[in-house]
Amino acid sequence: MIEFINDLLMFMGHHKNYWLIPILLVLSIVGGLIVLTEGSVVAPFIYTLF
């Protein structure tokens, strides 16, 4: 997993695709929320936000 992140950062640095950083950041935050709230009481409230 670390290799993939390193390769992705090298790709963005080489091709100057810095606009991908906010997209990847938002996707990782939403994915983390889904993983952390899966099976918890807070899950229905998180899903109503999206």
HELIX and SHEET records of a PDB file:
HELIX    1   1 ILE A    2  HIS A   15  1                                  14    
HELIX    2   2 LEU A   20  THR A   37  1                                  18    
HELIX    3   3 ALA A   43  LEU A   49  1                                   7    
END                                                                             
